[in-house]
């Protein structure tokens, strides 16, 4: 369903005609026109009326994942280059009477102008300095829409009907009696909106009516606790994703349960079934395959904090991009931390946000991370989020946004590190913690900057962890004893399927080999281990291939870890990726952390360890 809000009938009339909408008399407070795919409401002028009409339109509606809300109407322009009939896709909304600013998601491809819109409470007759476009509704519309809709499902399209000049007498205003003046503009909007009508949702993991009845009947029989009921639903989602059905439940449809103990026993049977019967492979339908041409290219838009517009690193980064839209912001959180964002959708049209440094960019190393027997273990994070999209990555549980933030003042981080290093005398620092720094090296050059920073600091050791094969720069640098490049590896089929955009397994191995030959210290990380079909074969072949290609003597050490994630993060990750076989695996929850059962975990680790012991000494293996 497409919901459309216009202020005036004259703004709605062409859309009513193009979409063949009919008057909907079930609505009595506002004029509404609709068909089976679209509902359009005429709100009247002003941001309060727009917000009220929107709320009225969707009241008592269950908003679906594939439903959009659109604001269409006329605007005045203060841009001297404007022409009547130009269409503007609004990328920034300000209120003339407050400091709050909204940034609509600019994720979809289009051929319109883009610009900043300021909402006033009255008609403006002459040009205002530093104001690009003017209306009376958008601020109230967006503020209200963002309560009910995901940010990417809110679109504001405006048609220039009024060109303001410094002198009122020079103002250019379209003739409201000419119904045909903007026909071409509305046809373009119509063609654009057609892309959002009846977009299918992937319902493979949604239970049909019969399945819902079956679940209800079985739950009534089993008499499970709230916790087990919640876990059972997640197990059933896993089975639905993997097999396309939950037929296992039919076995228990008519069974009589006489006690909670018996119900718990059956629950454990279902849980065990989901773990053991791991034989059916599914073909996943990714979102980008549904409508590949719908989304903007990665980094089509770059948000930049005003205070660092002239920073040398900002200018260096921006020089790498041609034909991008730069949007000025006050604070990166206005964009990155806003509500109702879709992490995975943003990955398809990822935006770049350039920001000034936060206070205190150095953190003590997490207890769940390996220090490799180094004292004074710390990490730093100058970039939030990653260009890669690994299905199991914890970042999707940490952050609401899939966009990338670069804190450009890397030199200030160096100052913090140097102060800490001088105090402690030795330091072990991980520099690629909330991102893959090497993957984004061509944009920011931070890895090379770290290289030169530690070049004369022999007791300051850094680890750069990566799934990238982007090592050309390092092949031309002299290796440092205190610079470790750590490659995270996964079996080839897992990497292809679940580690989107990363270098292939074989390309990572090639990069390891080349760095070893140049004298670089290289670490191997098998973390996280993911249990899957043919686990032994996949990981066994991976390790065999690895050591057939690289020099086992030059591997400084190996790190092994199984998938583990906090309860809160996993819940969020499952909501963000409801078709993930990995995430919906029936894990055990121990002390608020979800991972494999102790039995499965021990088996996985021991198997991997045994494979490594064929090639390297046990003292080099960290678990």
ABEGO torsion letter per residue (X at the ends): XBBBBBABAAAAAAAAAAAGBBBBAABAABBBBBBAABBBBBAEBEAAAAAAAAAAAABGBBBBAABBBBBBEBBBBABAABBBGBBBBBABBBBAABABBBBBBBABBBABBBBBBBBBABBBABBBBGBABBBAAAAAAAAAAAAABBAAABBBBBBBABBBBABAAABBBBBAABAAAAAAAAAAAAAAAAAABGBBBBAAABBBAAAAAAAAAAAAAAGBBAAAAAAAAAAAAAAAAAAGBAAAAAAAAABBBABAAAAAAAAAAAAAAAAABBABBBBBBBAAAABAAABBBBGABBBBBAAAAABAAAAAAAAABBGBBBBBBABAAAAAABBGBBAAAAAABBBBBBBBBBBGABBBBBAABBAGGBBGBBBBBABBEBABBBAABAAAAABABABBBBBABAAAAAAAAAAAAAAAGBBBBBABAABBAAAAAAAAGAAAAAAAAAAABAABBBBBBBABABAAAAAABBBBAABBBBBBBBBAAAAAAABBGBBBAAAAAAAAAAAAAAGBBBBBBBOBBBBBBGAAAAAAAAAAAAAAABBAAABABBBBBBBBBBAAAAAAAAAABAABAAAABBBBBBGGBBBBBAAAAAAAAAAAAAAAAAABBAAABBX
